[in-house]
Amino acid sequence: MSVERIVVVGSGGAGTKAAESLRQRGYDGSLTLVTADPHPPYARPPLSKVYLRGELELEKFFLALPDELDLRLSTTVAEIGDREIVLDSGERLPFDRLLLATGSEPRRLPGAELTGIHYLRNIENSDAIREAAQAGHRAVVIGAGFIGSEVAASLRQLGLEVTLVEGGRLPLEHVFGPEIGTFYRDLHVAEGVDVLTGAKLAGFDGNGAVKAARLEDGRTLEADLVVVGIGVSPRTELAEAAGLEVENGVLVSERLETSVPGIFAAGDIALAEHPFYGSRLRVEHWFTAANMGPVAAANMLGGDEPYDRIPYFYSDQFDTKMEYSGYAPKWDGVVLRGDPESRSVMAFWLENDRVIAGMSINVPDTTEPLEALIRGRETVDRARLADPDTPLEAL
C-alpha cells in the first residue's frame, strides 16, 4: 500500500520528531500534525526547571518543524474511524498511516479544587506556578518524584520557603532505592527545603483559595501555593475507543505498530516490546519520546527498524545534573563510585553481578560507556566498579 497521507496526533517529542524525520527521509506526501496545545511544539523538560525560574525564554525551546506541515493547533480529536480521524469540529482527516503520540496527563487529587493548587504539564501550568511564586512566600509540593523534586528545587531557588511532602520513606526511593533516595533527601535539606517523608496528605484548608495543607498526623502546613506531583497517566482514551489493545499504555511491537496495522504509537503512551530486554516497557521521559519518533517515522514508511534504545532519563535539581541509563525493576546490590557528599558520584544497580542500570551525578561523559556495560551483560568486579580510577570501558 502506498503511503500518501500521514496524520500525527500529539505535538510532544514523539509526534514532532516523527514529523521532522518523515520529511528528512524523503516523504513528500500529505503530513498533518494535530495537537490540542495552542502553542507550536516545544520541549517539556524546561517547564519544571529553567523556564519555571524565568531563566529561559519560551522561544528558546520551541522544536524545529518540517516543511509543508499542516499544523493544527488547539484541535482535539474526537475519534479514530476507519482510516480517518474525526476532529471535534466534525472535520474528517483520512490517513494511510497514523501515529498516536498523545502523551500523559498528571494524576489529580480528588477534591483539590481550591485556587492556588497547581499541576505541571504545559506552558500555562508553568506560567501559573511562576506567577504564584512571585506573589507568595510559602510553597508546599506534594510528591517527591521527579516533577515534584524539580519543582521544589526551582521554587526554593526562587526564594520561597518550600515543604516537600512524600508518602514514602525517601524521595525517589521507589526508583533508586535508599542509597540515592538518601542523597536527594539530603540535597534538598541542605538547600533549605523542609522534607517531610512518611507523610500522608489529608486535605487542604482555604476559603476559595488554598491556605494550608493538612497531613493525616494532624500537622498543618501553611501555603500560598501548592504543586501536586504524584505521577502521570498515559492518555489512551482515543486508542481504547478505537479498539486498539491497551494495557497500562498502548501495546505496540518493536516497530511501534499497534494491534491495528497502519496505526503506530510512541512516547509516554507506548508499551513497547523491547528486543534487548525481551519484555514490554513504557518509559515516561522526553528522551524516549524524542527517540521513538524517528523510529516510528521509518516504520510508517515501510521500514523494519526496532526501537531498542536503553532507557535514559535525566533530572536537574539545584547544582546537580543526574543522568540515568538502564532498566532495574529489581536488583540485588547497589555500588557507589565516589562520595555522595561531594555531589559528584556514580551509582550502579546490579543483578547477579551484572550492571543493569547506572547513574551519574555531576560526572560527565559516562552515558555511552555505561550503556555499553549494560548491553555487554558481563559480570563485574564490584571493587573495580567502585574505583573512580578504573575506566568504565575497562569493565
C-alpha positions as a Python dict, from the first residue, in 0.01 Angstrom:
ca = {
    (1, 'M'): (0, 0, 0),
    (2, 'S'): (140, 340, -96),
    (3, 'V'): (171, 598, 177),
    (4, 'E'): (34, 934, 65),
    (5, 'R'): (-136, 1068, 381),
    (6, 'I'): (11, 1058, 730),
    (7, 'V'): (-154, 1205, 1039),
    (8, 'V'): (27, 1254, 1369),
    (9, 'V'): (-175, 1317, 1686),
    (10, 'G'): (28, 1489, 1956),
    (11, 'S'): (297, 1757, 1940),
    (12, 'G'): (540, 1641, 2209),
    (13, 'G'): (879, 1489, 2144),
    (14, 'A'): (748, 1175, 1976),
    (15, 'G'): (500, 1338, 1739),
    (16, 'T'): (713, 1636, 1638),
    (17, 'K'): (1033, 1436, 1591),
    (18, 'A'): (840, 1182, 1384),
    (19, 'A'): (706, 1456, 1157),
    (20, 'E'): (1054, 1604, 1117),
    (21, 'S'): (1203, 1263, 1043),
    (22, 'L'): (940, 1181, 781),
    (23, 'R'): (1048, 1477, 570),
    (24, 'Q'): (1416, 1404, 631),
    (25, 'R'): (1357, 1052, 499),
    (26, 'G'): (1213, 1191, 178),
    (27, 'Y'): (843, 1153, 242),
    (28, 'D'): (669, 1419, 30),
    (29, 'G'): (305, 1326, 83),
    (30, 'S'): (39, 1491, 296),
    (31, 'L'): (154, 1539, 656),
    (32, 'T'): (-77, 1669, 931),
    (33, 'L'): (13, 1725, 1296),
    (34, 'V'): (-288, 1763, 1526),
    (35, 'T'): (-250, 1894, 1880),
    (36, 'A'): (-482, 2032, 2146),
    (37, 'D'): (-200, 2262, 2256),
    (38, 'P'): (-233, 2626, 2145),
    (39, 'H'): (145, 2665, 2114),
    (40, 'P'): (380, 2542, 1844),
    (41, 'P'): (557, 2223, 1956),
    (42, 'Y'): (805, 2269, 2239),
    (43, 'A'): (1027, 2066, 2473),
    (44, 'R'): (871, 1999, 2813),
    (45, 'P'): (1174, 1938, 3041),
    (46, 'P'): (1244, 2313, 3096),
    (47, 'L'): (894, 2365, 3238),
    (48, 'S'): (997, 2244, 3585),
    (49, 'K'): (1342, 2399, 3574),
    (50, 'V'): (1488, 2692, 3380),
    (51, 'Y'): (1158, 2811, 3232),
    (52, 'L'): (979, 2795, 3566),
    (53, 'R'): (1258, 3003, 3718),
    (54, 'G'): (1238, 3259, 3437),
    (55, 'E'): (1588, 3179, 3309),
    (56, 'L'): (1488, 3069, 2959),
    (57, 'E'): (1251, 3237, 2716),
    (58, 'L'): (972, 3032, 2564),
    (59, 'E'): (1106, 3071, 2210),
    (60, 'K'): (1431, 2900, 2312),
    (61, 'F'): (1272, 2559, 2343),
    (62, 'F'): (1031, 2554, 2052),
    (63, 'L'): (1102, 2250, 1833),
    (64, 'A'): (1205, 2254, 1469),
    (65, 'L'): (917, 2187, 1230),
    (66, 'P'): (944, 2027, 887),
    (67, 'D'): (846, 2196, 562),
    (68, 'E'): (495, 2158, 423),
    (69, 'L'): (339, 2058, 753),
    (70, 'D'): (-33, 2107, 812),
    (71, 'L'): (-11, 2206, 1180),
    (72, 'R'): (-348, 2204, 1357),
    (73, 'L'): (-312, 2384, 1690),
    (74, 'S'): (-589, 2395, 1956),
    (75, 'T'): (-750, 2099, 1781),
    (76, 'T'): (-898, 1796, 1954),
    (77, 'V'): (-952, 1453, 1801),
    (78, 'A'): (-1295, 1315, 1880),
    (79, 'E'): (-1243, 963, 1747),
    (80, 'I'): (-1047, 736, 1519),
    (81, 'G'): (-1257, 596, 1239),
    (82, 'D'): (-1184, 362, 951),
    (83, 'R'): (-861, 508, 807),
    (84, 'E'): (-960, 855, 920),
    (85, 'I'): (-966, 1066, 1233),
    (86, 'V'): (-1264, 1282, 1324),
    (87, 'L'): (-1199, 1620, 1481),
    (88, 'D'): (-1426, 1782, 1738),
    (89, 'S'): (-1532, 2023, 1465),
    (90, 'G'): (-1662, 1729, 1264),
    (91, 'E'): (-1387, 1755, 1002),
    (92, 'R'): (-1254, 1419, 885),
    (93, 'L'): (-887, 1367, 804),
    (94, 'P'): (-812, 1047, 611),
    (95, 'F'): (-481, 869, 661),
    (96, 'D'): (-274, 584, 526),
    (97, 'R'): (-63, 586, 840),
    (98, 'L'): (-149, 727, 1183),
    (99, 'L'): (84, 796, 1474),
    (100, 'L'): (-65, 837, 1821),
    (101, 'A'): (164, 1039, 2045),
    (102, 'T'): (-88, 1176, 2292),
    (103, 'G'): (146, 1170, 2592),
    (104, 'S'): (32, 1163, 2951),
    (105, 'E'): (-153, 1380, 3199),
    (106, 'P'): (-95, 1446, 3570),
    (107, 'R'): (-279, 1238, 3824),
    (108, 'R'): (-510, 1463, 4020),
    (109, 'L'): (-613, 1469, 4382),
    (110, 'P'): (-989, 1430, 4433),
    (111, 'G'): (-1149, 1730, 4599),
    (112, 'A'): (-849, 1957, 4548),
    (113, 'E'): (-1036, 2237, 4371),
    (114, 'L'): (-912, 2544, 4559),
    (115, 'T'): (-737, 2824, 4372),
    (116, 'G'): (-363, 2802, 4424),
    (117, 'I'): (-336, 2423, 4381),
    (118, 'H'): (-131, 2359, 4068),
    (119, 'Y'): (-27, 2071, 3844),
    (120, 'L'): (254, 2087, 3588),
    (121, 'R'): (223, 1960, 3235),
    (122, 'N'): (223, 2254, 2993),
    (123, 'I'): (339, 2612, 2945),
    (124, 'E'): (28, 2760, 3104),
    (125, 'N'): (82, 2548, 3416),
    (126, 'S'): (445, 2659, 3447),
    (127, 'D'): (347, 3024, 3392),
    (128, 'A'): (81, 2998, 3663),
    (129, 'I'): (322, 2845, 3915),
    (130, 'R'): (586, 3112, 3846),
    (131, 'E'): (326, 3390, 3882),
    (132, 'A'): (206, 3243, 4212),
    (133, 'A'): (565, 3213, 4331),
    (134, 'Q'): (626, 3581, 4261),
    (135, 'A'): (336, 3674, 4487),
    (136, 'G'): (387, 3408, 4755),
    (137, 'H'): (628, 3310, 5028),
    (138, 'R'): (539, 2954, 5128),
    (139, 'A'): (503, 2661, 4891),
    (140, 'V'): (402, 2303, 4960),
    (141, 'V'): (488, 2040, 4699),
    (142, 'I'): (302, 1709, 4721),
    (143, 'G'): (507, 1418, 4588),
    (144, 'A'): (886, 1384, 4572),
    (145, 'G'): (912, 1212, 4237),
    (146, 'F'): (1096, 1382, 3952),
    (147, 'I'): (844, 1659, 3883),
    (148, 'G'): (782, 1729, 4250),
    (149, 'S'): (1152, 1731, 4336),
    (150, 'E'): (1245, 1953, 4040),
    (151, 'V'): (965, 2200, 4113),
    (152, 'A'): (1058, 2208, 4483),
    (153, 'A'): (1418, 2286, 4386),
    (154, 'S'): (1312, 2562, 4144),
    (155, 'L'): (1075, 2724, 4395),
    (156, 'R'): (1348, 2719, 4659),
    (157, 'Q'): (1589, 2880, 4410),
    (158, 'L'): (1326, 3149, 4358),
    (159, 'G'): (1349, 3225, 4729),
    (160, 'L'): (1035, 3062, 4866),
    (161, 'E'): (1002, 2861, 5183),
    (162, 'V'): (935, 2512, 5046),
    (163, 'T'): (799, 2200, 5211),
    (164, 'L'): (827, 1878, 5011),
    (165, 'V'): (576, 1613, 5123),
    (166, 'E'): (645, 1250, 5036),
    (167, 'G'): (443, 949, 5144),
    (168, 'G'): (738, 710, 5114),
    (169, 'R'): (1044, 686, 5333),
    (170, 'L'): (1267, 886, 5097),
    (171, 'P'): (1239, 1091, 4776),
    (172, 'L'): (1257, 873, 4465),
    (173, 'E'): (1322, 560, 4672),
    (174, 'H'): (1078, 358, 4464),
    (175, 'V'): (1301, 418, 4160),
    (176, 'F'): (1652, 421, 4308),
    (177, 'G'): (1640, 256, 4649),
    (178, 'P'): (1760, 402, 4980),
    (179, 'E'): (2113, 498, 4880),
    (180, 'I'): (2015, 753, 4617),
    (181, 'G'): (1689, 837, 4793),
    (182, 'T'): (1901, 948, 5088),
    (183, 'F'): (2120, 1155, 4856),
    (184, 'Y'): (1821, 1350, 4723),
    (185, 'R'): (1669, 1400, 5068),
    (186, 'D'): (1998, 1536, 5199),
    (187, 'L'): (2043, 1755, 4890),
    (188, 'H'): (1707, 1925, 4941),
    (189, 'V'): (1755, 1962, 5315),
    (190, 'A'): (2098, 2119, 5262),
    (191, 'E'): (1940, 2371, 5024),
    (192, 'G'): (1677, 2471, 5279),
    (193, 'V'): (1380, 2259, 5171),
    (194, 'D'): (1176, 2111, 5457),
    (195, 'V'): (1144, 1746, 5351),
    (196, 'L'): (864, 1552, 5520),
    (197, 'T'): (878, 1179, 5445),
    (198, 'G'): (629, 915, 5551),
    (199, 'A'): (374, 1196, 5541),
    (200, 'K'): (21, 1141, 5412),
    (201, 'L'): (-193, 1426, 5284),
    (202, 'A'): (-537, 1456, 5445),
    (203, 'G'): (-666, 1760, 5258),
    (204, 'F'): (-644, 2135, 5212),
    (205, 'D'): (-779, 2435, 5401),
    (206, 'G'): (-896, 2759, 5245),
    (207, 'N'): (-1200, 2962, 5152),
    (208, 'G'): (-1181, 2967, 4774),
    (209, 'A'): (-800, 2985, 4775),
    (210, 'V'): (-567, 2738, 4940),
    (211, 'K'): (-422, 2847, 5274),
    (212, 'A'): (-276, 2527, 5409),
    (213, 'A'): (-222, 2156, 5351),
    (214, 'R'): (-330, 1916, 5625),
    (215, 'L'): (-149, 1591, 5695),
    (216, 'E'): (-304, 1277, 5840),
    (217, 'D'): (-89, 1307, 6153),
    (218, 'G'): (-257, 1640, 6233),
    (219, 'R'): (13, 1877, 6115),
    (220, 'T'): (-92, 2183, 5914),
    (221, 'L'): (142, 2334, 5655),
    (222, 'E'): (69, 2695, 5564),
    (223, 'A'): (91, 2757, 5190),
    (224, 'D'): (45, 3040, 4941),
    (225, 'L'): (67, 2784, 4663),
    (226, 'V'): (61, 2407, 4633),
    (227, 'V'): (206, 2200, 4350),
    (228, 'V'): (90, 1839, 4315),
    (229, 'G'): (333, 1597, 4152),
    (230, 'I'): (202, 1246, 4218),
    (231, 'G'): (274, 1093, 3879),
    (232, 'V'): (107, 1081, 3540),
    (233, 'S'): (-125, 851, 3346),
    (234, 'P'): (-96, 770, 2976),
    (235, 'R'): (-364, 932, 2762),
    (236, 'T'): (-501, 620, 2598),
    (237, 'E'): (-869, 713, 2566),
    (238, 'L'): (-857, 756, 2186),
    (239, 'A'): (-678, 427, 2141),
    (240, 'E'): (-918, 239, 2367),
    (241, 'A'): (-1223, 382, 2190),
    (242, 'A'): (-1074, 277, 1856),
    (243, 'G'): (-1036, -82, 1975),
    (244, 'L'): (-656, -86, 1998),
    (245, 'E'): (-503, -319, 2256),
    (246, 'V'): (-435, -119, 2571),
    (247, 'E'): (-279, -233, 2898),
    (248, 'N'): (-116, 44, 3103),
    (249, 'G'): (-38, 201, 2768),
    (250, 'V'): (-97, 122, 2403),
    (251, 'L'): (55, -216, 2320),
    (252, 'V'): (298, -185, 2030),
    (253, 'S'): (553, -408, 1863),
    (254, 'E'): (929, -348, 1843),
    (255, 'R'): (843, -139, 1534),
    (256, 'L'): (597, 67, 1742),
    (257, 'E'): (297, -58, 1544),
    (258, 'T'): (-25, -115, 1736),
    (259, 'S'): (-263, -408, 1714),
    (260, 'V'): (-422, -235, 1413),
    (261, 'P'): (-193, -236, 1108),
    (262, 'G'): (-102, 113, 990),
    (263, 'I'): (-158, 273, 1330),
    (264, 'F'): (153, 339, 1539),
    (265, 'A'): (209, 476, 1889),
    (266, 'A'): (512, 638, 2051),
    (267, 'G'): (614, 831, 2361),
    (268, 'D'): (454, 809, 2704),
    (269, 'I'): (158, 603, 2583),
    (270, 'A'): (360, 328, 2410),
    (271, 'L'): (402, -1, 2594),
    (272, 'A'): (659, -138, 2353),
    (273, 'E'): (824, -474, 2301),
    (274, 'H'): (1192, -414, 2374),
    (275, 'P'): (1428, -655, 2193),
    (276, 'F'): (1714, -617, 2442),
    (277, 'Y'): (1500, -686, 2750),
    (278, 'G'): (1261, -932, 2592),
    (279, 'S'): (964, -766, 2759),
    (280, 'R'): (736, -467, 2722),
    (281, 'L'): (849, -130, 2858),
    (282, 'R'): (673, 203, 2891),
    (283, 'V'): (903, 493, 2974),
    (284, 'E'): (770, 836, 3068),
    (285, 'H'): (1050, 1068, 2964),
    (286, 'W'): (1118, 1323, 2695),
    (287, 'F'): (1432, 1144, 2571),
    (288, 'T'): (1246, 822, 2500),
    (289, 'A'): (963, 1004, 2323),
    (290, 'A'): (1202, 1208, 2107),
    (291, 'N'): (1394, 895, 2005),
    (292, 'M'): (1085, 687, 1939),
    (293, 'G'): (955, 945, 1691),
    (294, 'P'): (1213, 882, 1415),
    (295, 'V'): (1177, 504, 1455),
    (296, 'A'): (800, 532, 1413),
    (297, 'A'): (860, 751, 1106),
    (298, 'A'): (1089, 494, 947),
    (299, 'N'): (841, 214, 1002),
    (300, 'M'): (539, 412, 883),
    (301, 'L'): (728, 439, 553),
    (302, 'G'): (771, 61, 535),
    (303, 'G'): (1087, 13, 737),
    (304, 'D'): (1164, -268, 979),
    (305, 'E'): (1353, -78, 1247),
    (306, 'P'): (1315, -188, 1611),
    (307, 'Y'): (1318, 60, 1894),
    (308, 'D'): (1593, -78, 2115),
    (309, 'R'): (1742, 222, 2294),
    (310, 'I'): (1847, 162, 2653),
    (311, 'P'): (1607, 368, 2869),
    (312, 'Y'): (1763, 700, 2968),
    (313, 'F'): (1645, 998, 3167),
    (314, 'Y'): (1791, 1297, 3344),
    (315, 'S'): (1700, 1540, 3620),
    (316, 'D'): (1848, 1874, 3721),
    (317, 'Q'): (1798, 1978, 4085),
    (318, 'F'): (1991, 2269, 4239),
    (319, 'D'): (2355, 2229, 4128),
    (320, 'T'): (2326, 1860, 4041),
    (321, 'K'): (2281, 1713, 3695),
    (322, 'M'): (2177, 1349, 3704),
    (323, 'E'): (2176, 1107, 3411),
    (324, 'Y'): (2039, 755, 3441),
    (325, 'S'): (2059, 466, 3196),
    (326, 'G'): (1909, 121, 3219),
    (327, 'Y'): (1608, -66, 3349),
    (328, 'A'): (1610, -201, 3704),
    (329, 'P'): (1269, -317, 3827),
    (330, 'K'): (1463, -519, 4087),
    (331, 'W'): (1825, -557, 4188),
    (332, 'D'): (2041, -739, 4442),
    (333, 'G'): (2305, -475, 4502),
    (334, 'V'): (2399, -109, 4458),
    (335, 'V'): (2760, 4, 4415),
    (336, 'L'): (2861, 368, 4464),
    (337, 'R'): (3163, 525, 4295),
    (338, 'G'): (3268, 848, 4465),
    (339, 'D'): (3138, 1036, 4769),
    (340, 'P'): (2771, 1139, 4768),
    (341, 'E'): (2850, 1431, 4999),
    (342, 'S'): (3068, 1580, 4725),
    (343, 'R'): (2765, 1585, 4492),
    (344, 'S'): (2981, 1408, 4234),
    (345, 'V'): (2905, 1037, 4237),
    (346, 'M'): (2802, 739, 4028),
    (347, 'A'): (2572, 455, 4128),
    (348, 'F'): (2530, 114, 3968),
    (349, 'W'): (2241, -129, 4015),
    (350, 'L'): (2339, -494, 3981),
    (351, 'E'): (2171, -827, 3942),
    (352, 'N'): (2388, -1140, 3963),
    (353, 'D'): (2698, -916, 3942),
    (354, 'R'): (2584, -768, 3610),
    (355, 'V'): (2519, -395, 3575),
    (356, 'I'): (2156, -344, 3478),
    (357, 'A'): (2139, 32, 3538),
    (358, 'G'): (2365, 319, 3631),
    (359, 'M'): (2353, 683, 3724),
    (360, 'S'): (2597, 971, 3718),
    (361, 'I'): (2554, 1285, 3926),
    (362, 'N'): (2780, 1566, 3808),
    (363, 'V'): (3006, 1312, 3635),
    (364, 'P'): (3008, 1394, 3261),
    (365, 'D'): (3060, 1172, 2958),
    (366, 'T'): (2950, 845, 3118),
    (367, 'T'): (2634, 756, 2928),
    (368, 'E'): (2790, 574, 2631),
    (369, 'P'): (3033, 356, 2830),
    (370, 'L'): (2760, 285, 3084),
    (371, 'E'): (2517, 171, 2817),
    (372, 'A'): (2790, -46, 2663),
    (373, 'L'): (2844, -203, 3006),
    (374, 'I'): (2471, -274, 3036),
    (375, 'R'): (2447, -422, 2687),
    (376, 'G'): (2756, -637, 2742),
    (377, 'R'): (2587, -825, 3029),
    (378, 'E'): (2930, -921, 3161),
    (379, 'T'): (2985, -995, 3530),
    (380, 'V'): (3190, -724, 3701),
    (381, 'D'): (3418, -699, 3999),
    (382, 'R'): (3238, -475, 4248),
    (383, 'A'): (3559, -333, 4389),
    (384, 'R'): (3675, -222, 4045),
    (385, 'L'): (3327, -88, 3970),
    (386, 'A'): (3353, 131, 4281),
    (387, 'D'): (3702, 255, 4193),
    (388, 'P'): (3694, 601, 4023),
    (389, 'D'): (4036, 528, 3870),
    (390, 'T'): (3902, 229, 3674),
    (391, 'P'): (3755, 345, 3341),
    (392, 'L'): (3409, 207, 3272),
    (393, 'E'): (3537, 86, 2936),
    (394, 'A'): (3780, -143, 3120),
    (395, 'L'): (3494, -327, 3286),
}
